[in-house]
Amino acid sequence: LILQGLKYPGVKSLAPDKPGEIFLMDLNEDNPRAVELRISRGFDLASFNPHGISTYVDRDYTVYLFVVNHPHQKSTVELFKFVEDDNSLVHLKTIRHDLLTSVNDIVAVGPDSFYATNDHYFFDFILMFLEMFLGLSWSNVVYYSPKEVKEVAAGFYSANGINISPDRKYVYVADVFDHNVHVMEKHANWNLTHVKTLQLDTLVDNLSIDPHTGDIWIGCHPNGMKLFYNDPENPPASEVLRIQNILSEEPAVTRVYADNGSVLQGTSVASVYEGKLLIGTVYHRALYCEL
């Protein structure tokens, strides 16, 4: 699944007047193509401003899609049901909460529950910039379910990507401005406790997990300032890292892809499937590779 059309404070948009879209790409095909998913009537497409995304497959094989949305500079999470027969999404509900203030990414843990990262305490651009400038570690992770909503981890500079291990025991949180990935243990009451932090020499954005190996794939920004400067003569570079055995004493960190911006600019996510790699960016194109 691919999101397109994010409008975010301080970040360039290639189509500022065009609403967001969701595409499906089947990597089982010989020549995969991104196909736009139709969204059911009644959903406000005009203000659709998608950010993070996560899926949950229920016991009856129903596929639920959770999408972070920023309509009118607010933060919501939109819950959809995927209808495979006609490549469409049925909008089930819009989730709003006082603790979901500046949501960046989510990882679904049930048909209507998830963990979410708030990348800033403030959503106003001026206050957000001040928060970054002063180095305030007011970013957090929130657990949401219809019965309970609570902060489960705090003290991040900018909690960004979030994902969960294949055995559902550990939650991984990328802190983009602190250049690291936090490993958190998940408990029966959904609280998280800190296990370890892996420091990296790049800005870590979104995390995807290989369901077979548990490897973590990360889209990274070697120089984050270039994203905001948006200089065509000096574009932001791209980098993809793979982390193996993050729970071990010596996790293996491999740079799988790197580019100076001539091919791909501002990598934000990388996902692997059956020896195929799909790399997404903040506002540039996507890149499909065979490993």
HUQUIVEN-V777935 format. One record per pair of residues at least 6 apart in sequence whose C-alpha atoms are under 6 Angstrom apart, sorted by the first residue. I is the first residue (numbers start at 0). J is the second residue. If there is no record, write none. Layout:
I J
I J
//
This chain:
0 22
0 23
1 21
1 22
2 20
2 21
3 19
3 20
4 19
5 48
5 49
6 12
8 124
10 227
18 45
18 47
19 47
19 48
19 49
21 35
21 36
22 33
22 34
22 35
22 36
23 33
23 34
24 32
24 33
25 31
36 86
36 87
37 87
38 87
38 88
39 89
46 70
47 70
48 68
48 69
48 70
49 67
49 68
50 67
50 68
51 66
51 67
51 103
51 104
52 65
52 66
53 64
53 65
53 106
53 107
54 63
54 64
55 62
55 63
55 107
56 62
62 80
62 81
63 79
63 80
64 78
64 79
65 77
65 78
66 76
66 77
67 76
68 74
68 75
68 76
74 100
74 101
74 102
75 94
75 95
76 93
76 94
77 93
78 91
78 92
79 88
79 89
79 90
79 91
80 88
80 89
81 88
82 88
101 117
101 119
101 122
102 116
102 117
103 116
103 117
103 118
103 159
104 115
104 116
104 160
105 114
105 115
106 113
106 114
106 162
107 113
112 143
112 144
113 142
113 143
114 141
114 142
115 140
115 141
116 139
116 140
116 158
117 138
117 139
118 138
118 157
118 158
118 159
119 138
120 137
120 138
121 127
136 154
136 155
136 156
137 154
138 155
138 156
138 157
138 158
139 152
139 153
140 150
140 151
140 152
141 149
141 150
141 151
142 148
142 149
151 190
151 191
157 174
157 175
157 176
158 173
158 174
159 173
159 174
160 172
160 173
160 204
160 205
160 206
161 171
161 172
162 170
162 171
163 169
163 170
163 171
165 210
168 185
169 183
169 184
169 185
170 183
171 181
171 182
172 180
172 181
173 180
173 203
175 202
175 203
175 204
178 199
178 201
178 202
178 203
179 197
179 198
179 199
180 196
180 197
181 196
182 194
182 195
183 191
183 192
183 193
183 194
184 191
184 192
185 191
201 221
202 219
202 220
203 219
204 218
204 219
204 267
205 217
205 218
205 267
205 268
206 216
206 217
207 215
207 216
207 270
208 214
208 215
214 242
214 243
215 241
215 242
216 240
216 241
216 269
217 239
217 240
217 268
217 269
218 239
218 266
218 267
218 268
218 269
219 238
219 239
219 266
219 267
220 237
225 235
226 235
234 260
235 260
235 264
235 265
236 258
236 259
236 260
236 264
236 265
237 257
237 258
237 264
237 265
237 266
238 256
238 257
239 254
239 255
239 256
240 253
240 254
240 255
241 252
241 253
242 251
242 252
243 250
243 251
244 250
264 283
265 280
265 281
266 279
266 280
267 279
267 280
267 281
268 278
268 279
269 277
269 278
270 276
270 277
274 290
275 288
275 289
275 290
276 287
276 288
277 286
277 287
278 285
278 286
279 285
//
